[in-house]
């Protein structure tokens, strides 16, 4: 998978991507997209073997870690006094970006030819205890060829 492939797949899915390569050959890909609230959402993943399915797995691990309610609470605390009515909007915003991030991972899986996220996929929400707080994570079952 070339840098051009990464950037093209990201662009086709509404993301901006930039690729940075270290002197040791390790690549880092940063993805950026605006949420519905027009706040930027940026994340960076390491591409350790240059394969699209490995990049997808790294993105899926991020999706698994996103808890929209916890993120919304964190934003409210960091930004100061935010009206409680904004909480549900922040949760929806974060849930939307989680979906868009998951779809980006699906695009890389499809590019790899090893899986398709659009056929017979199952999604479920599971709650796990993380540092004494309940965090909901998106559990993905992706059929591999």
LINZIKA-V178801 format. One line per field, one symbol per residue. ss: DSSP state (H for helix, E for strand, - for the rest). phi: phi as a letter, one per 20 degrees, with the letter a starting at -180 (. if undefined). psi: psi as a letter, one per 30 degrees, with the letter a starting at -180 (. if undefined). Layout:
BEGIN
ss: ???
phi: ???
psi: ???
END
This chain:
BEGIN
ss: --HHHHHHHHHH---EEEEEE-----EEEEEEEE-----EEEEEEEE----HHHHHHHHHHHHHH--HHHHHHHHHHHH-----HHHHHHHHHHHHHHHHHHHHHHHHHHHH--E------EEEEEEEEE--EEEEEEEEE--E-
phi: .egffgffffffdnddccdcdefenfdcdddcbefgfmefccbccedecmefffffffffffgfefdgffffffgfffenfdggffgfffffffffffffffffggffffffmeaceedleccbdcdceclmcececfedddfdf
psi: kleeeeeeeeefgglkkkkkklfgfkkkkkkkkkleggkkkklklkjfggkeeeeeeeeeeeeffjjeeeeeeeeeeefbjkkfffeeeeeeeeeeeeeeeeeeeeeeeeefgflkffkhkkklkkkljjhgkkkkkjkkjjkk.
END
